[in-house]
Each structure stands twice: as structure tokens, then as C-alpha cells.
Amino acid sequence: MRAKANRQSQSNAEYYDSHGILDEIVEGDVKFTLEDGLRQEIVGGKRRRTLRNFSLKIDPLQLQALKRIATSKGVPYQTLVRQWLVEKIKKELKIA
């Protein structure tokens, strides 16, 4: 199995050695749009949702700081991170 992973890694390396990656990099903003109905649900906070777990590696000192900030605001730190992510997503998509 390890040999297959090494071959795959080598073939990727060979591809990028011969083709480069700079042509694939996009300078500036990328236009991203949402369906109007979905956009209205997000802006209005009416979106039905189920939460899904995902993993994130974070520096222990940053996690400690995050927990302190959350405690001072009286919310669980996971909730605070979710709130910050929502704010940033809305800002990046220019929907807030």
C-alpha cells in the first residue's frame, strides 16, 4: 500500500514539475453566488440545519485563549467558533 502512495505522490510531483501550478492560481476575488432562496434563508437566520462534526488542529495556546474569550462572553467555545465562522462566511460572500 505504501508503494502505491509513493507512486501516486511521485506522479503528482512529476505532473507539477512538467506543468507547473502557477497557471492555476487565480489572482483577485473569485465570483461566488448563492441561489436567492438560500441566500435569504442564511441572511434571515431561518435556515434549518443539522450540525456536523469536523476536526481542526489548533495551537494549544490559541485554544486556551479561545476558551477564555468564550467564558468571558458566557458561551461555550464551540458556539463562539461557530458564530465567528458564520460572521466571516457572510462577510466573504458579501451577504451580510
C-alpha positions as CSV (number, residue, x, y, z in Angstrom):
1,M,0.0,0.0,0.0
2,R,2.9,2.3,0.8
3,A,4.4,1.7,-2.6
4,K,1.1,2.8,-4.3
5,A,1.0,6.0,-2.2
6,N,4.6,6.7,-3.2
7,R,3.8,6.1,-6.9
8,Q,0.8,8.5,-6.6
9,S,2.9,11.1,-4.9
10,Q,5.6,10.7,-7.4
11,S,3.2,11.0,-10.3
12,N,1.7,14.2,-8.8
13,A,5.2,15.6,-8.4
14,E,6.1,14.7,-12.0
15,Y,2.9,16.3,-13.2
16,Y,3.5,19.6,-11.4
17,D,7.2,19.5,-12.4
18,S,6.2,19.4,-16.1
19,H,3.1,21.5,-16.0
20,G,3.7,23.9,-13.1
21,I,1.0,25.3,-10.8
22,L,1.3,29.0,-11.3
23,D,-1.2,29.0,-14.2
24,E,-3.8,27.5,-11.9
25,I,-3.5,30.3,-9.3
26,V,-6.2,32.9,-9.7
27,E,-5.4,36.5,-8.7
28,G,-8.0,38.7,-7.1
29,D,-11.6,37.9,-6.0
30,V,-13.4,34.8,-7.2
31,K,-17.0,35.5,-8.0
32,F,-19.3,33.2,-5.9
33,T,-23.1,33.4,-6.0
34,L,-25.8,31.7,-4.0
35,E,-29.3,30.8,-5.0
36,D,-31.6,33.6,-3.9
37,G,-33.7,31.4,-1.7
38,L,-30.7,30.0,0.1
39,R,-29.2,33.5,0.4
40,Q,-32.4,34.8,2.0
41,E,-32.5,31.8,4.5
42,I,-28.9,32.5,5.6
43,V,-29.4,36.2,5.9
44,G,-32.7,35.8,7.8
45,G,-31.3,33.1,10.0
46,K,-34.2,30.8,9.0
47,R,-32.1,28.0,7.6
48,R,-32.9,24.6,9.0
49,R,-29.8,22.8,9.8
50,T,-28.2,19.8,11.4
51,L,-24.7,20.3,12.8
52,R,-21.9,18.1,11.5
53,N,-18.6,17.5,13.3
54,F,-15.2,18.2,11.7
55,S,-11.7,18.2,13.0
56,L,-9.5,21.2,13.3
57,K,-5.9,21.3,14.6
58,I,-5.2,24.3,16.6
59,D,-2.3,25.5,18.7
60,P,-2.9,24.7,22.4
61,L,-2.3,28.4,23.4
62,Q,-4.9,29.6,20.9
63,L,-7.4,27.1,22.2
64,Q,-6.8,28.3,25.7
65,A,-7.3,31.9,24.6
66,L,-10.4,30.9,22.7
67,K,-11.8,29.2,25.8
68,R,-11.1,32.3,27.9
69,I,-12.8,34.6,25.5
70,A,-15.8,32.3,25.3
71,T,-16.0,32.1,29.1
72,S,-15.9,35.9,29.4
73,K,-18.8,36.0,26.9
74,G,-20.7,33.3,28.7
75,V,-20.9,30.9,25.8
76,P,-19.3,27.5,25.0
77,Y,-16.2,27.9,23.0
78,Q,-17.5,25.7,20.2
79,T,-20.5,28.1,19.9
80,L,-18.2,31.1,19.8
81,V,-16.2,29.5,17.0
82,R,-19.4,28.7,15.0
83,Q,-20.5,32.4,15.5
84,W,-17.2,33.7,14.2
85,L,-17.3,31.3,11.2
86,V,-20.8,32.5,10.3
87,E,-19.7,36.1,10.5
88,K,-16.7,35.5,8.4
89,I,-18.6,33.5,5.8
90,K,-21.3,36.2,5.5
91,K,-18.5,38.9,5.1
92,E,-16.6,36.9,2.5
93,L,-19.8,36.2,0.5
94,K,-20.9,39.8,1.0
95,I,-24.4,38.7,2.1
96,A,-24.5,40.5,5.5
